[in-house]
Amino acid sequence: MAKKQTPLADRMRPTTLDEFVGQNHLVGEGQGLSNIIETGNLPSLIFRGPPGTGKTTLAK
């Protein structure tokens, strides 16, 4: 799909941990998920919360 035809929500979706807003306690430097990702030791995780809070985006 051409970039102009891609939905705005998809174009604005965060692609790095630094782009996530409001989740510094999880994805901030030296915090939970960022430490897990840096070590490469990814356990099974379950993200829970209301729709639209970034669970799927974070999982990708």
SEMARLUM-931087 format. One record per residue: x, y, z of N, C-alpha, C, CB in turn; residue in three letters. Coordinates in steps of 0.1 Angstrom, whole numbers, padded with zeros to 4 digits, always signed. Atoms other than C-alpha are relative to their C-alpha. Glycine has a CB too. Layout:
N
XYZXYZXYZXYZALA
...
END
This chain:
60
+0008-0012+0000+0000+0000+0000+0009+0012+0000-0010+0000+0012MET
-0008-0012+0000+0014+0034-0009-0001+0008+0013-0005+0009-0012ALA
+0000-0007-0012+0023+0056+0020-0012+0010+0002+0013+0008+0002LYS
+0011-0009-0001-0004+0082+0013-0013-0008+0003-0001+0008-0013LYS
+0012+0008-0002-0030+0054+0014+0000-0007+0013-0002-0010-0012GLN
-0001+0007-0013-0018+0040+0047-0008+0009+0010+0015-0002+0004THR
+0008-0008-0010-0042+0050+0075+0009+0008+0009-0009-0009+0008PRO
-0008-0009-0009-0030+0079+0097+0004-0007+0012-0008+0013+0003LEU
-0003+0007-0013-0031+0057+0128+0012-0009-0002-0012-0008+0005ALA
-0011+0009+0003-0007+0033+0112+0013+0008-0002-0003-0009-0012ASP
-0012-0009+0003+0017+0061+0100+0005+0006+0013-0004+0011-0010ARG
-0004-0006-0012+0017+0076+0135+0004-0009+0011-0011+0009+0005MET
-0003+0011-0010+0022+0043+0154+0015+0001+0004-0004-0013-0005ARG
-0014+0000-0004+0054+0043+0175+0007-0013-0006+0001-0001+0016PRO
-0008+0011+0006+0082+0021+0160+0012-0003+0009+0004+0004-0014THR
-0011+0002-0009+0108+0024+0188-0006+0002+0014+0012+0009-0003THR
+0004-0003-0014+0105+0023+0226+0001+0014+0004+0009-0009+0010LEU
-0001-0014-0003+0116+0059+0227-0012+0008-0004+0013+0006-0007ASP
+0011-0007+0005+0085+0069+0208-0013-0003+0009-0003-0004-0014GLU
+0011+0003-0008+0061+0054+0234-0002+0011+0010+0001-0014+0007PHE
+0003-0011-0009+0044+0081+0255-0008-0005+0012-0007+0012-0007VAL
+0008+0003-0012+0032+0077+0291+0003-0014+0006-0014+0001-0004GLY
-0003+0013-0005+0048+0043+0297+0015-0001+0005-0003-0011-0010GLN
-0014-0001-0004+0082+0054+0311+0003-0011+0011+0004+0013+0005ASN
-0002+0010-0010+0078+0030+0340+0002-0014-0005-0011+0000+0010HIS
-0002+0013+0007+0078+0001+0315+0011+0001-0010-0013-0004-0006LEU
-0009+0000+0011+0098+0012+0285+0011+0011+0001-0008+0002-0013VAL
-0011-0010-0001+0120+0040+0298+0014-0006+0002-0003+0009+0012GLY
-0014+0005-0001+0158+0036+0299+0002-0006+0014+0010+0011-0003GLU
-0003+0007-0012+0168+0011+0325-0013-0006+0007+0007+0009+0010GLY
+0013+0005-0006+0131+0000+0332-0003-0013-0005-0011+0010-0003GLN
+0004+0014+0002+0113-0033+0330+0002-0005-0014-0014+0000+0003GLY
+0000+0006+0013+0106-0040+0293+0013+0004-0008-0012+0005-0008LEU
-0013-0004+0007+0137-0021+0280+0011-0009+0004+0003+0015+0002SER
-0010+0009-0005+0159-0042+0302-0001-0014-0006+0000-0001+0016ASN
+0002+0013+0006+0143-0074+0290+0004-0001-0014-0015-0004+0002ILE
-0003-0001+0014+0146-0064+0254+0015+0001-0002-0007+0011-0007ILE
-0015-0002+0002+0183-0053+0258+0007-0013+0003+0005+0010+0009GLU
-0007+0013-0003+0193-0087+0274-0003-0011-0010-0004-0004+0014THR
+0004+0010+0010+0175-0106+0246-0007-0012+0006+0012-0004-0007GLY
+0006+0011-0007+0159-0129+0272-0015+0003+0001+0006-0002+0014ASN
+0015-0003+0000+0122-0125+0262-0008-0011+0005-0003+0004-0014LEU
+0010+0011-0005+0098-0145+0283-0013+0002-0006-0001+0001+0016PRO
+0014-0002+0004+0062-0150+0275-0006+0011+0008-0009-0013+0001SER
+0006-0011-0006+0043-0118+0283-0015+0001-0003+0007+0013-0003LEU
+0014-0003+0003+0006-0109+0286-0002+0014+0003-0009-0010+0009ILE
+0003-0014-0002-0004-0073+0281-0015+0001+0002+0005+0008-0013PHE
+0014-0001-0004-0037-0064+0297-0003+0015+0002-0003-0008+0013ARG
+0004-0013-0001-0056-0032+0295-0011+0004-0010+0011+0010-0002GLY
+0011-0004+0009-0084-0013+0278+0005+0002-0014-0006+0013+0005PRO
-0003-0002+0014-0086-0009+0240+0007+0013-0002-0012-0001-0008PRO
-0007-0012+0004-0063+0017+0225+0011+0005+0008-0011+0011-0001GLY
-0011-0005-0009-0036+0018+0251+0014-0005-0005-0002-0006+0014THR
-0013+0003+0006-0008+0004+0229+0005-0014+0002+0010+0009+0005GLY
-0005+0014-0003-0007-0033+0239+0005-0007-0013-0012-0008+0006LYS
-0004+0006+0012-0005-0046+0203+0012+0006-0006-0012-0001-0010THR
-0012-0008+0005+0019-0019+0192+0012-0004+0007-0003+0015+0000THR
-0012+0003-0009+0042-0026+0221+0005-0015-0003-0003+0001+0015LEU
-0004+0014+0002+0041-0064+0214+0007-0001-0014-0013-0009+0000ALA
-0007+0001+0014+0051-0058+0177+0014+0004+0001-0008+0008-0010LYS
END
